[in-house]
Amino acid sequence: MGLLPARLPALIDKEVLAVWRDPKSRMVLIVPPLLQLFLFAYAATFDVENADLAVLNRDMSAESRDLVARFTASDGFEAVRRLDRVEQIAPTIDGKNALAVLHIAPDFAARLKRGQPAGLQLILDGRRANSAQVAAGYARQIVADFTRDLRARGTVAGSGGQAAAGPSAELVTRAWFNPALHSQWFIVPGLVGTLAMVVVVLVAGLSVARERELGTFEQLMVTPLRPVELLIGKSVPAFAFGMVQGVAIAAIAVVWFDVPLRGSVPLLLLSLAVFLVSAIGIGLMISAYARTQQQAIVGAFLFLMPAVVLSGFATPIANMPAFVQAITYADPLRYFLVIVRGIFLRDLPLDLVLQQIWPMAAIGAVTGTIATWLFRRRVQ
């Protein structure tokens, strides 16, 4: 045991140099994560801006033109065509020429003045479900504002034909933690864990497989290093790369994307460290089992794609079937996303953070044990 402090740093130094000296490995560590960060942050958005809107205004009254102007003046919609007949609606949606069609009936203004339900229809392209739901929310808000302004001017009649007067119930919606509903505030913090996990699993997954493919695995076996020490030595570089990348992405989220960091930075770093340990255990399992780097890469992506999908990064876990929700409990990214988004947006308290940390620690212990067992089987 007296040789342990001297030989482990040598192995760690060897692993770091093996990754860093290779130009292709440096590119994998630096360029793809940065590209994915900005790609996801700018492209993977749940906001809807300038959605294509077709308008069929069969009333052409001052009120209907006012309503259409409100739609086209908003940031959510952009008028792309004016329709003349009802028969044009179906081809417009079928051909994806517009996300939505606003259909105003011929008696729109007349019914408004009589206090009757006005003929107004918004037809949405359900193939683009997320965008359609957001656009429907924008439309409801525009119509609500339009109705409120008409009532303020005394244009809309009450139920008995008299002008509506006096206070009325009004639904006021407020979004906690993300008042403006910026999708980047939801996506970018999640990338701290998602992109760090990709790099860590790849680096750890390739570590042992690379030794086998290069023919240096047998040389390691004749050294005084024990299997556990070998795995520790191969884990530390992946952990260091993951911490640097996670911190860098968190800093970019705050400085570049203006995502607020309301919680504890030390708590975020602790959570990131535990998360990386669990991800490294999975990478070492893959590496101990694979015989070539190609097998390790395939194994890493076989894990990474389902892990991201099942983590709740883009799709709420609550919307998944019950048996799929049960599978997500084995995904360390599921727990870290709760922590990182909570610390960024709402100053998640310590007790709630600990509720998410211990499952990640358990996953790391189990995967690390399995990786050690697989490694020992391979060297026997």
C-alpha positions as CSV (number, residue, x, y, z in Angstrom):
1,M,0.0,0.0,0.0
2,G,3.0,2.3,0.5
3,L,3.5,2.4,-3.3
4,L,-0.1,3.5,-3.9
5,P,0.4,7.3,-3.8
6,A,3.4,7.0,-6.3
7,R,1.9,4.6,-8.9
8,L,-1.6,6.0,-9.2
9,P,-0.5,9.5,-10.2
10,A,1.7,8.0,-12.8
11,L,-1.2,6.1,-14.3
12,I,-3.5,9.1,-14.1
13,D,-0.8,11.2,-15.9
14,K,-0.5,8.6,-18.6
15,E,-4.3,8.5,-19.2
16,V,-4.5,12.3,-19.4
17,L,-1.6,12.5,-21.8
18,A,-3.1,9.6,-23.9
19,V,-6.3,11.6,-24.4
20,W,-4.9,15.1,-24.6
21,R,-1.9,14.5,-26.9
22,D,-4.1,13.0,-29.6
23,P,-5.5,15.8,-31.7
24,K,-8.6,13.9,-32.6
25,S,-9.3,13.3,-28.9
26,R,-8.9,17.0,-28.1
27,M,-11.3,17.8,-30.8
28,V,-13.9,15.4,-29.4
29,L,-13.5,16.9,-25.9
30,I,-13.8,20.5,-27.0
31,V,-15.5,21.2,-30.3
32,P,-18.6,18.9,-30.3
33,P,-19.8,19.9,-26.8
34,L,-19.5,23.6,-27.6
35,L,-21.3,23.1,-30.9
36,Q,-24.1,21.1,-29.2
37,L,-24.4,23.7,-26.4
38,F,-25.1,26.5,-28.8
39,L,-27.1,24.3,-31.2
40,F,-29.5,23.1,-28.5
41,A,-29.7,26.5,-26.8
42,Y,-30.7,28.3,-30.0
43,A,-32.4,25.6,-32.1
44,A,-34.1,23.3,-29.5
45,T,-36.5,25.9,-28.4
46,F,-40.1,25.6,-27.2
47,D,-40.9,29.2,-28.0
48,V,-43.0,30.0,-31.1
49,E,-42.0,33.1,-33.0
50,N,-43.5,34.3,-36.3
51,A,-45.6,31.2,-36.8
52,D,-47.1,31.0,-40.2
53,L,-50.7,32.2,-40.1
54,A,-53.3,32.1,-42.8
55,V,-56.3,34.3,-42.5
56,L,-59.8,33.7,-43.8
57,N,-61.8,36.9,-42.9
58,R,-65.3,36.5,-44.1
59,D,-66.6,39.5,-42.1
60,M,-64.2,42.3,-43.1
61,S,-65.7,44.5,-40.4
62,A,-63.7,47.0,-38.3
63,E,-63.7,44.5,-35.4
64,S,-62.5,41.6,-37.5
65,R,-59.8,43.6,-39.1
66,D,-58.7,44.8,-35.6
67,L,-58.5,41.2,-34.4
68,V,-56.4,40.1,-37.5
69,A,-54.1,43.1,-36.9
70,R,-53.5,42.0,-33.4
71,F,-52.5,38.5,-34.5
72,T,-50.1,39.8,-37.2
73,A,-48.6,42.4,-34.9
74,S,-47.7,39.9,-32.2
75,D,-44.4,38.2,-32.0
76,G,-46.1,34.8,-32.1
77,F,-47.7,35.0,-35.6
78,E,-46.8,36.2,-39.1
79,A,-49.5,36.4,-41.8
80,V,-48.3,34.4,-44.8
81,R,-51.5,34.4,-46.9
82,R,-55.0,35.6,-47.1
83,L,-57.7,33.0,-48.0
84,D,-60.8,33.7,-49.9
85,R,-62.9,30.4,-49.4
86,V,-63.4,27.8,-46.7
87,E,-62.2,25.2,-49.2
88,Q,-58.7,26.6,-49.1
89,I,-58.3,25.8,-45.4
90,A,-57.6,22.1,-45.7
91,P,-55.0,22.4,-48.5
92,T,-53.2,25.1,-46.6
93,I,-52.8,22.9,-43.5
94,D,-52.2,19.7,-45.4
95,G,-49.4,21.3,-47.4
96,K,-47.8,22.8,-44.3
97,N,-48.1,26.2,-45.8
98,A,-49.2,27.5,-42.4
99,L,-49.2,26.4,-38.8
100,A,-52.6,27.9,-38.1
101,V,-55.6,29.2,-40.0
102,L,-57.7,32.0,-38.4
103,H,-61.3,31.7,-39.7
104,I,-63.6,34.6,-38.9
105,A,-67.3,34.0,-39.7
106,P,-69.4,36.5,-41.8
107,D,-71.5,37.5,-38.8
108,F,-68.5,38.0,-36.4
109,A,-69.1,41.7,-35.6
110,A,-72.9,41.5,-35.6
111,R,-72.8,38.7,-33.0
112,L,-70.3,40.6,-30.9
113,K,-72.6,43.6,-30.8
114,R,-75.6,41.5,-29.8
115,G,-73.6,39.8,-27.0
116,Q,-73.7,36.4,-28.7
117,P,-70.8,34.0,-29.1
118,A,-68.9,35.3,-32.2
119,G,-67.9,33.0,-35.0
120,L,-64.2,32.6,-34.6
121,Q,-62.1,29.5,-35.3
122,L,-58.4,28.7,-35.1
123,I,-57.3,25.6,-37.0
124,L,-53.9,24.2,-36.1
125,D,-51.5,21.7,-37.7
126,G,-51.5,18.9,-35.1
127,R,-48.5,17.3,-36.7
128,R,-46.4,20.0,-35.0
129,A,-47.9,19.3,-31.6
130,N,-45.6,21.4,-29.4
131,S,-45.7,24.4,-31.6
132,A,-49.5,24.1,-32.1
133,Q,-50.0,24.1,-28.3
134,V,-47.9,27.1,-27.8
135,A,-49.6,28.9,-30.7
136,A,-53.0,28.1,-29.3
137,G,-52.0,29.7,-26.0
138,Y,-50.8,32.9,-27.8
139,A,-54.1,33.0,-29.7
140,R,-56.2,32.6,-26.5
141,Q,-54.3,35.5,-25.0
142,I,-54.8,37.7,-28.1
143,V,-58.5,37.0,-28.2
144,A,-58.8,37.6,-24.5
145,D,-57.1,41.0,-24.8
146,F,-59.3,41.9,-27.8
147,T,-62.5,41.0,-25.9
148,R,-61.4,43.0,-22.8
149,D,-60.7,46.1,-24.9
150,L,-64.1,45.8,-26.7
151,R,-65.8,45.6,-23.3
152,A,-63.9,48.6,-22.1
153,R,-65.2,50.6,-25.1
154,G,-68.7,49.2,-24.5
155,T,-68.9,47.4,-27.8
156,V,-69.6,43.9,-26.5
157,A,-73.1,43.5,-25.1
158,G,-74.0,41.6,-22.0
159,S,-76.2,38.5,-21.8
160,G,-79.4,40.6,-21.9
161,G,-78.4,42.7,-24.9
162,Q,-77.2,45.6,-22.7
163,A,-73.6,46.8,-22.8
164,A,-71.4,44.9,-20.4
165,A,-70.4,47.0,-17.4
166,G,-68.8,46.6,-14.0
167,P,-66.0,44.3,-13.0
168,S,-65.7,40.8,-14.4
169,A,-63.7,37.8,-13.5
170,E,-60.3,37.7,-15.3
171,L,-57.8,34.9,-15.4
172,V,-54.3,36.2,-14.7
173,T,-51.5,33.7,-15.4
174,R,-48.1,33.9,-13.8
175,A,-45.2,31.6,-14.4
176,W,-43.0,30.9,-11.4
177,F,-39.2,30.7,-11.6
178,N,-39.3,31.6,-15.3
179,P,-41.7,34.6,-15.6
180,A,-41.1,35.2,-19.3
181,L,-41.1,31.4,-20.1
182,H,-37.8,31.6,-21.9
183,S,-37.1,28.1,-23.1
184,Q,-33.3,28.6,-22.9
185,W,-33.7,28.8,-19.1
186,F,-35.1,25.3,-19.3
187,I,-32.7,23.8,-21.9
188,V,-29.3,25.3,-21.2
189,P,-29.0,24.2,-17.5
190,G,-29.9,20.7,-18.6
191,L,-27.0,20.7,-21.0
192,V,-24.6,21.0,-18.0
193,G,-25.4,17.4,-17.2
194,T,-26.2,16.1,-20.7
195,L,-23.1,17.2,-22.5
196,A,-20.8,16.4,-19.5
197,M,-22.3,12.9,-19.4
198,V,-21.6,12.3,-23.1
199,V,-17.9,13.2,-22.8
200,V,-17.4,11.3,-19.5
201,V,-19.0,8.1,-20.7
202,L,-17.0,8.2,-24.0
203,V,-13.7,8.9,-22.3
204,A,-14.2,6.3,-19.6
205,G,-15.7,3.9,-22.1
206,L,-12.7,4.1,-24.4
207,S,-10.0,3.9,-21.7
208,V,-9.7,0.1,-21.3
209,A,-10.8,-0.7,-24.8
210,R,-8.0,1.6,-26.2
211,E,-5.4,-0.4,-24.2
212,R,-6.6,-3.7,-25.6
213,E,-6.7,-2.4,-29.1
214,L,-3.2,-0.8,-28.9
215,G,-1.7,-3.9,-27.3
216,T,-0.7,-2.2,-24.1
217,F,-3.3,-3.9,-21.9
218,E,-0.9,-6.8,-21.2
219,Q,1.8,-4.4,-20.2
220,L,-0.5,-2.9,-17.6
221,M,-1.3,-6.3,-16.2
222,V,2.4,-7.0,-15.3
223,T,2.7,-3.8,-13.3
224,P,2.1,-3.7,-9.5
225,L,-1.3,-2.0,-10.1
226,R,-4.3,-3.9,-9.0
227,P,-7.5,-4.0,-11.0
228,V,-9.2,-1.5,-8.6
229,E,-6.3,0.9,-8.9
230,L,-6.3,0.6,-12.7
231,L,-10.0,1.6,-12.8
232,I,-9.4,4.5,-10.4
233,G,-6.5,5.7,-12.5
234,K,-8.7,5.6,-15.6
235,S,-11.6,7.3,-13.8
236,V,-9.8,10.4,-12.6
237,P,-9.1,11.9,-16.1
238,A,-12.7,11.4,-17.2
239,F,-13.8,13.0,-13.9
240,A,-11.5,16.0,-14.4
241,F,-12.6,16.5,-18.0
242,G,-16.3,16.2,-17.0
243,M,-15.9,18.8,-14.1
244,V,-14.1,21.3,-16.4
245,Q,-16.7,20.9,-19.1
246,G,-19.7,21.1,-16.6
247,V,-18.3,24.2,-15.0
248,A,-17.6,25.8,-18.4
249,I,-21.1,25.2,-19.6
250,A,-22.6,26.5,-16.4
251,A,-20.5,29.7,-16.8
252,I,-21.6,30.1,-20.4
253,A,-25.2,29.6,-19.3
254,V,-24.9,32.5,-16.9
255,V,-22.7,34.9,-18.9
256,W,-23.8,34.3,-22.5
257,F,-27.4,33.1,-22.2
258,D,-28.3,35.2,-19.0
259,V,-29.7,32.2,-17.2
260,P,-30.0,33.1,-13.5
261,L,-28.0,31.1,-11.0
262,R,-30.1,31.5,-7.9
263,G,-28.8,28.6,-5.8
264,S,-25.6,27.4,-4.1
265,V,-22.5,27.0,-6.4
266,P,-20.8,24.6,-4.0
267,L,-24.0,22.5,-3.9
268,L,-24.0,22.5,-7.7
269,L,-20.4,21.4,-7.8
270,L,-21.0,18.6,-5.3
271,S,-24.0,17.3,-7.2
272,L,-22.0,17.5,-10.5
273,A,-19.2,15.4,-8.9
274,V,-21.6,12.7,-7.7
275,F,-23.3,12.6,-11.1
276,L,-20.0,12.3,-12.9
277,V,-19.0,9.4,-10.7
278,S,-22.2,7.5,-11.6
279,A,-21.6,8.2,-15.3
280,I,-18.0,7.1,-15.1
281,G,-19.2,3.8,-13.5
282,I,-21.4,3.2,-16.6
283,G,-18.5,4.1,-18.9
284,L,-16.1,1.7,-17.2
285,M,-18.7,-1.1,-17.4
286,I,-18.8,-0.5,-21.1
287,S,-15.0,-0.3,-21.4
288,A,-14.4,-3.4,-19.3
289,Y,-16.8,-5.4,-21.5
290,A,-15.8,-4.1,-24.9
291,R,-12.7,-5.5,-26.7
292,T,-12.3,-2.8,-29.3
293,Q,-12.8,1.0,-29.3
294,Q,-15.5,0.6,-32.0
295,Q,-17.4,-1.7,-29.6
296,A,-17.0,0.8,-26.8
297,I,-18.3,3.7,-28.9
298,V,-21.3,1.6,-30.0
299,G,-22.0,0.6,-26.4
300,A,-21.6,4.2,-25.2
301,F,-24.2,5.5,-27.7
302,L,-26.5,2.6,-27.0
303,F,-26.6,3.9,-23.4
304,L,-26.5,7.7,-24.1
305,M,-29.4,8.0,-26.4
306,P,-32.0,6.3,-24.2
307,A,-30.5,8.0,-21.1
308,V,-31.1,11.5,-22.6
309,V,-34.6,10.6,-23.7
310,L,-35.6,9.0,-20.4
311,S,-34.1,11.8,-18.3
312,G,-36.8,14.3,-18.8
313,F,-34.5,16.6,-20.7
314,A,-37.1,17.3,-23.4
315,T,-40.1,15.1,-22.6
316,P,-41.7,15.2,-19.1
317,I,-41.3,11.9,-17.3
318,A,-44.8,12.2,-16.1
319,N,-46.1,11.9,-19.7
320,M,-44.3,8.6,-20.2
321,P,-46.0,5.2,-19.7
322,A,-45.7,3.7,-16.2
323,F,-43.3,0.9,-17.2
324,V,-41.1,3.5,-18.9
325,Q,-41.2,5.7,-15.8
326,A,-39.9,2.8,-13.8
327,I,-36.9,2.5,-16.1
328,T,-36.0,6.1,-15.6
329,Y,-35.0,5.5,-12.0
330,A,-31.9,3.8,-13.2
331,D,-30.8,6.9,-15.2
332,P,-28.5,9.2,-13.2
333,L,-29.2,12.1,-15.6
334,R,-32.9,12.1,-14.4
335,Y,-31.8,13.1,-10.9
336,F,-29.1,15.6,-11.9
337,L,-31.5,17.5,-14.2
338,V,-33.8,18.1,-11.2
339,I,-30.8,19.4,-9.2
340,V,-29.3,21.6,-11.9
341,R,-32.5,23.2,-13.0
342,G,-33.6,23.7,-9.4
343,I,-30.3,25.3,-8.3
344,F,-30.3,27.6,-11.4
345,L,-33.9,28.7,-11.3
346,R,-35.3,28.4,-7.8
347,D,-32.4,28.0,-5.2
348,L,-33.2,24.3,-4.5
349,P,-32.8,23.7,-0.7
350,L,-30.3,21.2,0.6
351,D,-32.8,18.6,1.7
352,L,-34.3,18.4,-1.8
353,V,-30.8,18.2,-3.3
354,L,-29.9,15.3,-1.1
355,Q,-33.0,13.4,-2.1
356,Q,-31.6,13.4,-5.7
357,I,-27.9,12.9,-4.8
358,W,-28.2,9.6,-3.0
359,P,-29.8,7.7,-6.0
360,M,-26.9,8.9,-8.1
361,A,-24.4,7.8,-5.5
362,A,-26.1,4.4,-5.4
363,I,-26.0,4.1,-9.2
364,G,-22.3,4.9,-9.1
365,A,-21.6,2.3,-6.4
366,V,-23.5,-0.4,-8.3
367,T,-21.9,0.4,-11.7
368,G,-18.5,0.8,-10.2
369,T,-18.8,-2.6,-8.5
370,I,-20.0,-4.3,-11.7
371,A,-17.1,-2.6,-13.7
372,T,-14.6,-3.9,-11.2
373,W,-16.0,-7.4,-11.4
374,L,-16.0,-7.4,-15.2
375,F,-12.5,-6.1,-15.3
376,R,-11.3,-8.8,-13.0
377,R,-12.9,-11.4,-15.2
378,R,-11.2,-10.0,-18.2
379,V,-7.7,-10.2,-16.6
380,Q,-8.1,-13.7,-15.3
